[in-house]
Structure formats: structure tokens, C-alpha cells
Amino acid sequence: LKFGPSSDTDISLNHLRTHTMLSAIALCLVSLTLQTATAAKSCTAKSCTANDDTDTVVAIERKSMIQRRADVLAGVELKVHPDSAVAKTGRGEWIIYPEGGCGQEDLESLAKDMPTDTRAVAHGHPEKGGLCFFTMEGTHEGVRQKLAMHRWNGTPKVGTNRALYVDAEAAQESESLEEAGLPWGLDLIDQKSSTLHGKFEPMGNQKGKGVKVYVFDTGIRTSHREFEGRAVPELETFGPKLKKCFWKIKKKSWYVKDCAVDGHGHGTFCAAIIGGNSVGVAPDVKLHAVKVIDGPVGKVTSLHTALDWLLQQNLASSSTVFSLSLNLQHPDPNTPELLFLMYASMNGVTLVMAAGNSRKQTGWPRFAGNVGAIFVGATDKSDEIWAESNDGLAIDIYAPGVDITSSWIGSDIEKRTRSGTSAASPYVAGAAARLLSEAKDKGLTFTPANVKRALREQSPNVWPYIPGYWTGEKGKMVKGKYVPGNRKWISGKHKGNMFKRLFIGNAEGWMKYAQEAVEPEQQTGTDPLPYWHHSDTNRTMKLVLR
């Protein structure tokens, strides 16, 4: 749905939709333009003198402003996602993303003078290091009116609030209170071999100490025995208002009761794989519950609000990891969520994200280069890519994701076994925490790009393989001597594409990537939300500000 373009003396109605509101706006612009042209007579904005009528000069300036607004609105597309309330009922939340710079005054002015039957919902805080967005509720007509009322520096992007999904729901579950033995995922990732050896002995002395991992999910059961007091509630954004779980006033600090509590189980499950005492990769890490979803489906604005608030807290550092085992349906290169996550990465946060369980080369990973995150696929016990996992060249690394046992919410000792890339992604988040902890202990620093490269380069290349076999008659013993048969060895063969599988055995090997210049080329600029251009051919990224 687009506004039609206009010229100096008239507006071409051929480019306008026949919708009543668009027609009304078009007629108003025609009237104002014709009146302005009549008042201008033979005088132009540059040729008018002090002796000319002041009203004529004002009319010409007004005409220019109307023209500029019409040109901007001509390029606005109102994107309606099929899983949005607007698509289902005609009314719902819309998210406006200003382009060409964004200040607090711009966002606050958008919240004023709302059209009839609309309301302002929320906005970002770019002046404090947060994000640039404005959310309103209304119909198509209401958002068009709001767009026409505001003076834009560039063409804004407008889309409906869309659904945010818990990543692993296609999993077979089994309940247990206590799991005997070591989870096979931990058993595998401390070695390059695909053969399990019954222990988890990664090299390095640090197990995540001094690193904070923010788990964007359904919350965390912080009292679970696996966490040993290292899991804390941080933030709730899935409801109508943001709810802070931790307060500090002068010398007093406290946690809010019943904040970021996990009522679903997914967040607790993922958090324990990252930093659980017996099932986790980094058992000394500090886990922060960021509840952005309260069940299998939520809203993407909850993710916006959480990112905006966290980036205001100066939490972004070389010792911070964001873990997201969440997904969108059919994101595109201009999906604002990708740009927001990229902004967090630019501020020093290591992002680890689940690739999705759609058996496709779709979802978040299609635009991995846009974000700078580590995208994780899932493997099974055979060290092969899980059949349900999204795959493709855009996925950075794979980790165990089938029949993974971790904590659950039924009690402080309950565990369950599940499958999905959301079980694989926490393994990599835990590995990133261990790497950053080792670096901090040695006085070294890692950028998010350094972390990704270190994890990938130290991990083995795995090529899916069909084992060889013998065919024919076996040999036999005749009078104490071995007589060979006619058996023939049929060589094994490779299938599929080679991939990287997580390995965290060589901590010293990680450290050689500290302080290396592997960041994408960056140009100077002031735009708070730059755009990434990604080439799948050479797997390079270049930052371009516009």
C-alpha cells in the first residue's frame, strides 16, 4: 500500500489507491498545491523580494514542504505479516522505524497528537544507547494518517507487530527427575572424534566465571539445583509494560518476586545447557533471565523492548553473551530485528542464535551476515546434521541437539530430554562464555567477530560419511592355517556438505584469535542503525552507512 507521487503543480492520482483515506489525502494535497500555485503568481521562492507579498513567500515554502512530504510518503510500504493481528482482524500494532537518523525528540513527537481511534504504545531510547522504533495501535487508515502528520528525514519502514516463536517445539519429550551419567552432548564437544568417551574434560581453567549470559526466552526457574544460585531474574517484556526484576537504590538492592519466572520450561532448559552444574558447558557463568515470551508464541515487540532496555544499561562488553533460541517465520534482509541484533553486536555483545527446525535454508540464518551473530544448527549422536535442522552455508557451526537432557520447571530437580536447534545453540553460548572467561583471566579481549572465528577455526570439519563394509565369503582356518576367502572391502563414501561441529577442547588455541583484526570494514558516520551488505560467495561482510 503506497502513497502516490506528486509534482510541483498537481498530484497524479493515478498512483494512488482508491481507498477512501488515500483519496481524501490526495484531494487535500491537490487543493493546497493549487492554492499555493495561484498565490505564487510569477514570483518564485528565490526571486521574491521584500516588496512582494509575505503570504506569497509563505505559500511557496508551504508548497515545498508538502512536496517533500508527498515524495517521502510515496515510498512507504505498509508491510502486513500473515501472522499479525492486523492480517487477522484489520487492527493491531504497527512498528515504525525512522530512517536517516533518529533522535529522542522525533520519537516523542510521534507519540503526540495521535489520530482518532489510535494510540501510542512504546518507543525506543536512542539517546541513551537504545534502539530507534515507535509502536502504535490502529488500522491501516490510522497509521497512514500518522505518517502524513509527521515530518520525516527519510522514508520510514512500517510493518505490523509479528509473532515470535519458541524455537524447539517439534521435539519428542521424556520426563525424568535425575539423569544417570553424562549427557552425550557434553561428552562429544570436548573432542574432535565422533566416538563418545564417557567424560567431559575441556582444556582451560575457566568455566565461565566473570561472564554474563542473558537468556532471551520464557524465563528461568532460578531455584533449580543445576544453577546453584547463579541464575537471576533480569527483565520481563512480554506483557503490556516493561518489568524490571532487579532494583538498586543507594546501598539497597533486591530482586522483584515472581519476575521472569518460567511457566513454559523452554528457557530453563536452554539456560541449564549453557551454565548448569552437571548438564552445562560453563558451570561458573552468571545467567540472567530475560523473559520476552510466555509460551510457544509471543510478539516481536517484546524483543525490541528488551534489547532497547539492556543496551541502555551499559551491559554491552567483551564479557557479555546474548542467547536467543527463538525464531521468526520468513524474515527478510530488511527485518528490523536483524538490524537491532546487529546493533547489539556492534556494541560488543556476542550473539548466539538457534538456526531453526524447518528442514530448510530459511529463517534467521539466510541473513546471518546482516547480524554478525553465531548461528547454530543441530547434530545427532552420529555426528551428522539432524534431519529437522535448518542448514546451509549461512550456519556458522553445529552442536549436539538431539535427545539432549537438561533442567525443567516441574521441580528443582526435574529434567527432560528434548531435541532442536534451541538445544544446540546453548552449547555454543556456553562455549563462548568459557572462551571469554579464559580471555578475561589472561587480560585479553575478544570482539564478537573474534569469538565466532575462534570457535569455528578450532572446531573440526565434519563430512557426513557412510561407513565402508565387507562383502563376500569370510576366510577360515584349515589345519591351523588361515585361508582367506573372497571378501572384498567396499569403501565408504561421503554424503552432503562438510560442516563445523563445536569443539571446546583447546582453550589455548582460542587465545591466538584475541585482538586480531577480523572486524568488518567500517566507515565513519552517525546513523545509529547501519545496514549490512552480505555476500554469500566470499562470506565477507562490509558495513555501509547511509
Secondary structure, 3 states (H helix, E strand, C coil): CCCCCECCCCECHHHCCCCHHHHHHHHHHHHHHHHHHHHHCCCCCCCCCCCCCHHHHHHHHHHHHHHHHHHHHHCCCEECCCCCHHHHHCCEEEEEECCCCCCHHHHHHHCCCCCCCCEEEEECCHHHCCCCCEEEEECHHHHHHHHHHCCCCCCCEEEECCEEEECCCCCCCEEECCCCCCCHHHHHHCCCCCCCCCCCCCCCCCCCCCCEEEEEECCCCCCCHHHCCCEEEEEECCCCCCEECEEEECCEEEECCCCCCCCCCHHHHHHHHHHCCCCCCCCCCEEEEEECCCCCEEEHHHHHHHHHHHHHCCCCCCCEEEEECEECCCCCCCCHHHHHHHHHHHCCCEEEEECCCCCCCCCHHHHHHHHCCEEEEEECCCCCECCCCCCCCCCCEEEECCCEEEECCCCCCCEEEECCHHHHHHHHHHHHHHHHHHHHHCCCCCCHHHHHHHHHHHCCEECCEECCEEECCCCEEECCEEECCCCEEECCEECCCCEEECCCCCHHHHHCCCCCCCCCECCCCCCCCCEEEEECCCCEEEEECC
